[in-house]
């Protein structure tokens, strides 16, 4: 049990200080097409007040460290969503390890301050806004029809 905890803490430290210690590898398809399996990421610690909608954060979930996009901040929780999934979920402030500030894919490096990164974040947020509006309108139509 102690060895597992030590490994988890070591992984967490590597994530928090990936700029100094070297990139961390993103795994999975949950953030396609923006992040792909095998992308190398730089994650930096971030103050809670600096986290904004559209940011990509890494958080602690047991022995795993998922990376997803921020849809909204509510008190001490973040509403996160994978770009490639339908349902959002919540993560507590204490579990947030840092913000993804750079993506490396092959010879290409993309910073969170770049126009492409910011434009894609806005696209995802707009897509969610439209999706929620459509779901709400469909719900209202069904309610009216039921009357």
C-alpha positions as CSV (number, residue, x, y, z in Angstrom):
1,X,0.0,0.0,0.0
2,X,2.8,2.4,0.9
3,X,4.6,1.8,-2.4
4,X,1.4,2.7,-4.3
5,X,1.1,6.0,-2.4
6,X,4.7,6.9,-3.1
7,X,4.3,6.2,-6.8
8,X,1.1,8.3,-6.8
9,X,2.8,11.2,-5.1
10,X,5.8,11.0,-7.5
11,X,3.4,11.1,-10.5
12,X,1.6,14.1,-9.0
13,X,4.9,16.0,-8.5
14,X,6.0,15.2,-12.0
15,X,2.7,16.7,-13.3
16,X,2.9,19.8,-11.2
17,X,6.5,20.5,-12.2
18,X,6.5,19.2,-15.8
19,X,8.1,22.4,-17.1
20,X,11.2,21.7,-15.0
21,X,11.1,17.9,-15.0
22,X,10.0,17.2,-18.6
23,X,6.7,16.9,-20.4
24,X,4.0,14.4,-19.4
25,X,2.2,12.2,-21.9
26,X,-1.5,12.6,-22.5
27,X,-3.3,9.3,-22.9
28,X,-6.8,8.6,-24.4
29,X,-9.3,10.0,-26.9
30,X,-11.4,12.0,-24.5
31,X,-10.0,15.4,-25.7
32,X,-9.9,14.7,-29.4
33,X,-9.3,16.4,-31.7
34,X,-7.4,19.0,-29.6
35,X,-5.4,16.6,-27.5
36,X,-4.4,13.3,-29.0
37,X,-3.0,10.1,-27.4
38,X,0.7,10.6,-27.2
39,X,0.7,14.4,-27.0
40,X,3.3,15.8,-24.6
41,X,2.0,18.4,-22.1
42,X,3.4,21.0,-19.8
43,X,1.3,21.4,-16.7
44,X,1.9,24.2,-14.3
45,X,0.5,24.9,-10.8
46,X,-2.2,27.5,-11.0
47,X,-3.9,29.7,-8.4
48,X,-7.6,29.0,-8.1
49,X,-8.5,32.6,-9.0
50,X,-6.6,32.3,-12.2
51,X,-8.6,29.3,-13.6
52,X,-10.9,30.4,-16.3
53,X,-13.6,28.9,-18.6
54,X,-11.9,27.1,-21.5
55,X,-8.7,26.3,-19.6
56,X,-7.5,22.7,-19.6
57,X,-6.7,21.4,-16.1
58,X,-5.2,18.2,-14.7
59,X,-6.7,16.9,-11.4
60,X,-6.3,14.1,-9.0
61,X,-8.7,11.1,-9.2
62,X,-7.4,8.4,-6.9
63,X,-4.2,7.1,-8.6
64,X,-5.1,8.7,-12.0
65,X,-4.6,12.3,-13.2
66,X,-7.2,13.1,-15.9
67,X,-7.0,16.3,-18.0
68,X,-10.2,18.0,-19.1
69,X,-11.6,21.4,-20.1
70,X,-13.2,23.9,-17.6
71,X,-16.8,24.8,-18.4
72,X,-17.5,26.7,-15.3
73,X,-16.4,27.5,-11.7
74,X,-18.9,27.3,-8.9
75,X,-17.7,28.1,-5.4
76,X,-15.0,25.4,-4.7
77,X,-15.7,23.2,-7.7
78,X,-15.0,23.1,-11.4
79,X,-17.4,21.8,-13.9
80,X,-15.2,19.9,-16.4
81,X,-15.9,18.2,-19.6
82,X,-13.9,16.2,-22.1
83,X,-14.1,17.7,-25.5
84,X,-15.1,14.4,-26.9
85,X,-17.8,13.5,-24.3
86,X,-21.4,14.7,-23.8
87,X,-21.7,14.9,-20.0
88,X,-19.9,17.3,-17.8
89,X,-18.9,16.5,-14.2
90,X,-17.6,18.3,-11.1
91,X,-14.2,18.3,-9.5
92,X,-13.3,19.9,-6.1
93,X,-10.8,22.6,-5.8
94,X,-8.4,20.5,-3.6
95,X,-8.0,18.0,-6.4
96,X,-6.9,20.4,-9.1
97,X,-3.2,20.0,-9.7
98,X,-2.5,22.5,-12.5
99,X,-3.3,24.0,-15.8
100,X,-2.0,22.7,-19.1
101,X,0.0,25.5,-20.6
102,X,1.7,23.8,-23.6
103,X,1.0,20.9,-26.0
104,X,3.8,19.3,-28.0
105,X,2.9,17.0,-30.9
106,X,5.9,15.9,-33.0
107,X,7.8,19.1,-33.9
108,X,4.8,21.3,-33.2
109,X,4.5,23.2,-30.0
110,X,1.3,25.0,-29.1
111,X,1.0,27.4,-26.1
112,X,-2.1,28.2,-24.2
113,X,-1.6,31.9,-25.1
114,X,-1.6,31.2,-28.8
115,X,-4.5,32.3,-31.0
116,X,-5.2,28.7,-32.2
117,X,-5.5,27.4,-28.6
118,X,-7.7,30.3,-27.5
119,X,-9.9,30.0,-30.6
120,X,-10.4,26.3,-30.1
121,X,-11.3,26.9,-26.4
122,X,-13.9,29.4,-27.5
123,X,-15.3,27.1,-30.1
124,X,-15.8,24.3,-27.5
125,X,-17.5,26.7,-25.0
126,X,-19.8,28.0,-27.8
127,X,-20.6,24.4,-28.8
128,X,-21.6,23.6,-25.2
129,X,-23.7,26.7,-25.0
130,X,-25.6,25.8,-28.2
131,X,-25.9,22.2,-27.1
132,X,-27.4,23.2,-23.8
133,X,-29.8,25.7,-25.5
134,X,-31.0,23.0,-27.9
135,X,-31.5,20.5,-25.0
136,X,-33.5,23.1,-23.1
137,X,-35.6,24.0,-26.1
138,X,-36.3,20.3,-26.8
139,X,-37.3,19.9,-23.2
140,X,-39.7,22.9,-23.3
141,X,-41.3,21.6,-26.6
142,X,-41.9,18.2,-25.0
143,X,-43.5,19.9,-21.9
144,X,-45.8,22.0,-24.1
145,X,-46.8,19.0,-26.1
146,X,-47.6,17.1,-23.0
147,X,-50.1,19.8,-21.9
